[in-house]
Amino acid sequence: METYTAMRHFADSWGLLAMTLFFVGVVLFTFRPGGKTPADDAASIPLKED
């Protein structure tokens, strides 16, 4: 089996699963119950004056 074919087969199966799990983890982390206050603080950083 050629290297390209092996990598393509891996990306089609396990790579897709890994990217899906990463995406679900990011979404869950973003919408967790205690995340609003830190997100609001980070969003207001550019508007704060020194």
VENGI-V710701 format. One line per field, one symbol per residue. phi: phi as a letter, one per 40 degrees, with the letter a starting at -180 (. if undefined). psi: psi as a letter, one per 20 degrees, with the letter a starting at -180 (. if undefined). burial: 1 if it has 24 or more other ideal C-beta (glycine too) atoms within 12 Angstrom, else 0. Layout:
phi->???
psi->???
burial->???
This chain:
phi->.cccccccccccbcccccccccccccccccbcccccccccccccdccccc
psi->pqgggghggghhfhgggghghgghggghhgkqhjigghghghhjgiiqq.
burial->00000000000000000000000000000000000000000000000000
